Amino acid sequence: MVIIHRSIHIVNYETQQTTSRETPETFDAYVSELIHHISSNRHVRDYKTVSIQTEVISCILSLYAHQGDDEIMSEIADTIANRLLRKEIEAQAQIIHTDTEVQKGSLIQALIYDEDSECYQYLLAKVEHTGWVDDADFTFKTGFSKDEKSMWKSCLFDLSDIDGVEFHARVYSNTKAQYWSSGFLELQEVTNDEINTIKAFRAIE
């Protein structure tokens, strides 16, 4: 697995801003664990794009097309993170009178090339963002946990047919909130017949 581009954004709907962070040295191993978790999790569901003109998939395709231009790729990743921020602000406004709230965390993004299948994938994952005191210099720092249970939501796009008119994705969410799959990603869940077809193709591969 080769990670072509990577980014981490802290998404905070209370301050209404996203903050880009440098990726740590352990990022690639962390992404590998996330992908394994998505692939093996029985709660992951199959979705498809409703159009390649929707914001997230069009951004992903543009990012793919600009490989090698780190500035443009970073700007596109920022656009995706800001879309999530807008959707979380909307979602929080809808549940403000309840005892629940949208989980605040970090958005991880990665354009991945799988050398075994010779295919590209795009990962989006919302993970817990925590704070701790560094015992080396006693400064307060923030980051994401390596614990898989701290992954709240994820989406792994299949980019094997980059010129396709429809893209499939495997989506996980730890809640029934629709803002992730339909609001942010603008995806629709595939039917049982479509799932069987997808499974058949995966078995052939």
Secondary structure as UniProt FT lines:
FT   STRAND          2..12
FT   TURN            13..16
FT   STRAND          17..21
FT   TURN            25..26
FT   HELIX           27..40
FT   TURN            42..43
FT   STRAND          45..49
FT   TURN            52..53
FT   HELIX           55..65
FT   TURN            66..68
FT   HELIX           70..94
FT   TURN            95..97
FT   STRAND          105..114
FT   TURN            115..118
FT   STRAND          119..133
FT   TURN            135..137
FT   STRAND          140..144
FT   HELIX           148..150
FT   STRAND          151..158
FT   TURN            162..163
FT   STRAND          168..173
FT   HELIX           179..184
FT   STRAND          187..189
FT   HELIX           192..204
//
